[in-house]
């Protein structure tokens, strides 16, 4: 109610003889004091980002415009509105987050063209090596903060520096009881169920929350699916008015598919779905896929996009549990303390018929960080942090005999399977009957000066990371704010071969390294609505193998190169966050240099420059958002490598009417000379948009879309993924204030879109991932 005489109205309502009293008062008084109260109807639907609070990376209780980085906070309401179920889905709302498929099960975000880190409640989670790991369950999550650039000094040295996602766990309520049940069913027998309930145990003192989610999902793709169970419990304790303690636990078990997409990605496959047939043949005449095999094309057929590199006999499952504890206490009027504790245990087993093996017998990570914040006065604040992280990994892997290009997907399953020869087995170690893995070190059995084994990521390693950080936040008047931070991390790392060949002394090594990081930033308020900012950071990071472990190199040592990945960022931006408006917008220009870990453990320098912007409008009955990205990602005078140089290397030239093959054979590991070429697998431009309209209080309709500009799939740019777009629509109807039914229809125009399979472009000339055709999902939710 705007400009209403609110005080007079309340008096009239509560006093029966108000008008008589008022008339008498006017008669007896020469003048009357008029009190005018102004109000504004709340129109926000919780789908904007303007009023979000950011906790963790740069301090606590920060508004979006006060952070000198490009940030997209995604609330629980926005997660539901955008139907976010995987890390790839954040692309719908956050610019510069386009990603490869992660072999159909993304475990890490992709930000500004590089794999980013995954944090939860301010601590780095275990996640997949090079993006292939364990899928993420959103059962425990109520907010997602997508932040561009390397992790700040409070979070410390890590491995991936394009950006990071900080997940906020659900919290228990201490003052009210509430719950939610959600059921969904989608095309290809995709079913899920979730129940979430919270209630106070002791009113305003102790609260408990439990959430359980079950997924049983079939798949459009052959021999694919996901089955998972996630149980989450959160406890909130408020001992007094100066402290809080949040403890949560999640147990997650999943069976999922390693989906490598479709091999032989020629331009004809990308443009017209035409696949070249013919099984590769080794020099000895064997048709088992192997390095150097050559395909004599037998024809070209339209392939069903569901025919992908999977196998019904593959085993792939994982179990993990996590514990988080966050304790906060106000020590005095000027000082506060925050302690964060994290523990995660992971076990994983994949044994694939194409000879790929990754078994994590146990990966344990524990971390404790204590932050002391001291406010010297109203303008100066210092944050001190002490951080200890422990990681221990026992794991076995074998990926040296994989060969994808020789496989004819249109033939029998036997075409895809790689039984190891006796010669190959001799270069591996038998872990269990019929399961062969690489040893965790190199050995010269015949003393000829050359190692006799294939190496992958097998390791029994442990690491201690001890960090000290300081961050100084300063206000210089009402307009200028600065922040300066520095951190030093001390690494103590040891690695052993857990499965040395019989008769050999197990290889082992240790290393101690010191890594530094620093940041400086400013925010300047141009006026009440506009804030400009600038930031610069330097970060020394690590390179790790599976589950964050460290493996020995071919010389049986831990490479110092693993601790030599230098990353820099310079970013300037403008944020528009008016107080009395339903709009929010920002834009940023950036230059970022980072290192990419290669499969052989080396590092490749990549420099990215670009621009990104996002805009939000949230005022009932409308909600709109849009994001635009431009990125120029190039090798920084650095070498690169691919599984094969180009797809035509897999074919001979016996059928030039189909393909002009080179007869090199494939796979044939190719190292490219240092260059400044465009990085493959990343679109230079992308544009996303979302919207929702409430027809009335019960019925809503929404839409979303994504457009990506054409980009090269392989290093030599012989094959390109063309300009492509995806359109999705949704509608929901609330039968009661508590019960709602929602229908999502994705890819409504049934576009035949493609993505890279693997981050970093290593398989750019080998594989491409076909995105889903039109599909629908129905979701019923009930609040109680």
MORALIN-V716991 format. One record per residue. RES is the residue in one letter. PHI is phi in whole degrees, -180 to 180 (999 if undefined). Layout:
BEGIN
RES_PHI / RES_PHI
END
This chain:
BEGIN
X_999 / X_-92 / X_50 / X_-97 / X_-83 / X_-65 / X_-65 / X_-67 / X_-64 / X_-63 / X_-64 / X_-65 / X_-71 / X_-92 / X_-118 / X_-59 / X_-100 / X_-57 / X_-65 / X_-66 / X_-61 / X_-64 / X_-64 / X_-66 / X_-64 / X_-64 / X_-66 / X_-95 / X_-128 / X_-72 / X_-145 / X_-123 / X_-76 / X_-103 / X_-106 / X_-112 / X_-113 / X_-101 / X_-140 / X_-140 / X_-66 / X_-76 / X_-113 / X_-65 / X_-106 / X_77 / X_-106 / X_-90 / X_-118 / X_-61 / X_-95 / X_-69 / X_-109 / X_-106 / X_-120 / X_118 / X_-62 / X_-121 / X_127 / X_-116 / X_59 / X_-99 / X_-79 / X_-58 / X_-73 / X_-93 / X_-104 / X_-86 / X_-151 / X_-79 / X_-135 / X_-128 / X_-84 / X_-117 / X_-75 / X_-62 / X_-65 / X_-74 / X_-59 / X_-70 / X_-63 / X_-90 / X_56 / X_-80 / X_-127 / X_-137 / X_-64 / X_-66 / X_-71 / X_-66 / X_-57 / X_-63 / X_-129 / X_-110 / X_-65 / X_58 / X_-124 / X_-64 / X_-138 / X_-73 / X_-77 / X_61 / X_55 / X_79 / X_-144 / X_-65 / X_-114 / X_-136 / X_-79 / X_-118 / X_-137 / X_53 / X_80 / X_-139 / X_-57 / X_-108 / X_-88 / X_-119 / X_-114 / X_-138 / X_54 / X_88 / X_-124 / X_-76 / X_-81 / X_-66 / X_-150 / X_-70 / X_-78 / X_56 / X_92 / X_-106 / X_-157 / X_-107 / X_-58 / X_-98 / X_-92 / X_-97 / X_-62 / X_-98 / X_-107 / X_-126 / X_-154 / X_-125 / X_-105 / X_-100 / X_-126 / X_-89 / X_93 / X_-61 / X_-56 / X_-75 / X_-64 / X_-65 / X_-88 / X_88 / X_-64 / X_-141 / X_-113 / X_-116 / X_-132 / X_-67 / X_170 / X_-155 / X_-116 / X_-110 / X_-89 / X_-105 / X_-71 / X_-60 / X_-118 / X_-80 / X_-98 / X_-106 / X_-126 / X_-150 / X_-103 / X_-158 / X_-151 / X_-151 / X_-120 / X_-135 / X_-124 / X_-141 / X_-142 / X_-136 / X_-58 / X_64 / X_57 / X_-99 / X_-126 / X_-151 / X_-145 / X_-143 / X_-130 / X_-137 / X_-144 / X_-136 / X_-160 / X_-73 / X_-90 / X_-125 / X_-49 / X_63 / X_-127 / X_-137 / X_-133 / X_-128 / X_-136 / X_-130 / X_-145 / X_-132 / X_-134 / X_-123 / X_-118 / X_-138 / X_-118 / X_-77 / X_-153 / X_-66 / X_-82 / X_-59 / X_54 / X_-124 / X_171 / X_-141 / X_-131 / X_-150 / X_-136 / X_-129 / X_-117 / X_-129 / X_-137 / X_-131 / X_-125 / X_-116 / X_-123 / X_-116 / X_-62 / X_-158 / X_-81 / X_-116 / X_-146 / X_-147 / X_-140 / X_-111 / X_-125 / X_-139 / X_-139 / X_-133 / X_-118 / X_-133 / X_-127 / X_-145 / X_-116 / X_-148 / X_-109 / X_-84 / X_-108 / X_-90 / X_74 / X_-110 / X_-86 / X_58 / X_-79 / X_-79 / X_-65 / X_-66 / X_-67 / X_-65 / X_-83 / X_-127 / X_71 / X_-93 / X_-115 / X_-87 / X_-95 / X_122 / X_-82 / X_-66 / X_-126 / X_-75 / X_-62 / X_-87 / X_93 / X_-73 / X_-98 / X_-70 / X_-58 / X_-158 / X_-57 / X_84 / X_-62 / X_-123 / X_-101 / X_-97 / X_-57 / X_-108 / X_166 / X_-140 / X_-128 / X_-80 / X_-94 / X_-69 / X_-66 / X_-83 / X_-84 / X_-125 / X_-78 / X_-134 / X_-149 / X_-65 / X_-95 / X_-69 / X_-110 / X_-157 / X_-150 / X_-151 / X_-135 / X_-145 / X_-136 / X_-132 / X_-131 / X_-123 / X_-136 / X_-129 / X_-114 / X_-127 / X_-148 / X_-85 / X_-79 / X_-160 / X_-65 / X_-113 / X_-126 / X_-142 / X_-125 / X_-134 / X_-122 / X_-119 / X_-125 / X_-141 / X_-141 / X_-141 / X_-120 / X_-134 / X_-129 / X_-148 / X_-143 / X_-129 / X_-127 / X_-107 / X_-73 / X_-92 / X_84 / X_-76 / X_-136 / X_-143 / X_-125 / X_-106 / X_-73 / X_175 / X_-127 / X_-119 / X_-129 / X_-132 / X_-146 / X_-138 / X_-128 / X_-113 / X_-117 / X_-114 / X_-107 / X_-125 / X_-99 / X_-70 / X_-159 / X_-68 / X_-114 / X_-127 / X_-140 / X_-124 / X_-114 / X_-105 / X_-135 / X_-125 / X_-134 / X_-129 / X_-131 / X_-122 / X_-137 / X_-132 / X_-133 / X_-120 / X_-152 / X_-131 / X_-145 / X_-160 / X_-134 / X_-82 / X_-109 / X_-64 / X_-154 / X_-97 / X_-64 / X_-68 / X_-78 / X_-95 / X_-66 / X_-83 / X_-91 / X_-69 / X_-60 / X_-61 / X_-61 / X_-93 / X_-95 / X_-124 / X_-71 / X_-76 / X_-80 / X_-61 / X_-66 / X_-69 / X_-62 / X_-67 / X_-97 / X_-129 / X_-127 / X_-81 / X_-79 / X_-149 / X_-52 / X_83 / X_-113 / X_-112 / X_-134 / X_-75 / X_-71 / X_-93 / X_-161 / X_-105 / X_-139 / X_-107 / X_-73 / X_-101 / X_56 / X_-98 / X_90 / X_-123 / X_-68 / X_-108 / X_-132 / X_-85 / X_-114 / X_-126 / X_-119 / X_-55 / X_-161 / X_-126 / X_-131 / X_-143 / X_-144 / X_-114 / X_-121 / X_-116 / X_-125 / X_-125 / X_-136 / X_-141 / X_-135 / X_-111 / X_-109 / X_-135 / X_-106 / X_-114 / X_89 / X_-84 / X_-109 / X_-104 / X_-128 / X_-126 / X_-143 / X_-130 / X_-141 / X_-146 / X_-145 / X_-124 / X_-121 / X_-107 / X_-108 / X_-126 / X_-126 / X_-136 / X_-139 / X_-133 / X_-84 / X_-83 / X_-146 / X_-63 / X_-58 / X_-57 / X_89 / X_-108 / X_-78 / X_-59 / X_-71 / X_-156 / X_-163 / X_-142 / X_-155 / X_-125 / X_-137 / X_-121 / X_-118 / X_-122 / X_-149 / X_-152 / X_-151 / X_-146 / X_-152 / X_-141 / X_-123 / X_-131 / X_-80 / X_-67 / X_-161 / X_-65 / X_-102 / X_-113 / X_-130 / X_-105 / X_-147 / X_-145 / X_-148 / X_-140 / X_-144 / X_-129 / X_-144 / X_-102 / X_-125 / X_-112 / X_-118 / X_-128 / X_-103 / X_-58 / X_59 / X_81 / X_-78 / X_-125 / X_-108 / X_-80 / X_-83 / X_-66 / X_-96 / X_63 / X_-126 / X_-82 / X_-72 / X_-64 / X_-62 / X_-64 / X_-120 / X_-124 / X_-92 / X_-93 / X_-134 / X_-130 / X_-145 / X_-129 / X_-143 / X_-128 / X_-153 / X_-134 / X_-121 / X_-114 / X_-139 / X_-68 / X_-68 / X_-105 / X_-148 / X_-96 / X_-103 / X_-145 / X_-152 / X_-152 / X_-150 / X_-147 / X_-113 / X_-149 / X_-134 / X_-137 / X_-112 / X_-144 / X_-115 / X_-108 / X_-76 / X_-92 / X_-63 / X_-88 / X_93 / X_-80 / X_-121 / X_-118 / X_-80 / X_-133 / X_-115 / X_-122 / X_-128 / X_-179 / X_-140 / X_-146 / X_-150 / X_-146 / X_-142 / X_-133 / X_-136 / X_-139 / X_-154 / X_-51 / X_-98 / X_-111 / X_-144 / X_-140 / X_-149 / X_-151 / X_-141 / X_-130 / X_-132 / X_-130 / X_-141 / X_-113 / X_-107 / X_-137 / X_-67 / X_-92 / X_51 / X_-124 / X_-77 / X_-145 / X_-150 / X_-140 / X_-57 / X_-146 / X_-67 / X_-156 / X_-65 / X_-69 / X_-66 / X_-74 / X_-115 / X_-87 / X_-104 / X_-72 / X_-130 / X_-63 / X_-70 / X_-100 / X_-158 / X_-90 / X_-76 / X_-96 / X_74 / X_-67 / X_95 / X_-154 / X_-70 / X_-141 / X_-45 / X_-125 / X_-104 / X_-98 / X_-65 / X_-52 / X_-156 / X_-119 / X_-68 / X_-65 / X_-72 / X_-73 / X_84 / X_-129 / X_-72 / X_-66 / X_-131 / X_-147 / X_-142 / X_-125 / X_-151 / X_-144 / X_-160 / X_-151 / X_-132 / X_-91 / X_-64 / X_-154 / X_-67 / X_-110 / X_-114 / X_-128 / X_-135 / X_-143 / X_-155 / X_-154 / X_-155 / X_-143 / X_-123 / X_-127 / X_-75 / X_-55 / X_-152 / X_-75 / X_-87 / X_-121 / X_-60 / X_-81 / X_58 / X_-81 / X_-131 / X_-124 / X_-87 / X_-73 / X_-53 / X_-150 / X_-144 / X_-134 / X_-120 / X_-127 / X_-132 / X_-150 / X_-148 / X_-139 / X_-136 / X_-95 / X_-68 / X_-138 / X_-59 / X_-109 / X_-121 / X_-138 / X_-117 / X_-128 / X_-119 / X_-112 / X_-121 / X_-103 / X_53 / X_-63 / X_-92 / X_55 / X_-72 / X_-99 / X_-93 / X_-132 / X_-139 / X_-64 / X_-89 / X_-132 / X_-67 / X_87 / X_79 / X_-61 / X_-101 / X_-62 / X_-98 / X_-119 / X_-138 / X_-144 / X_-104 / X_-80 / X_-74 / X_-66 / X_-76 / X_-56 / X_-153 / X_-135 / X_-142 / X_-114 / X_-128 / X_-112 / X_-127 / X_-140 / X_-95 / X_-144
END
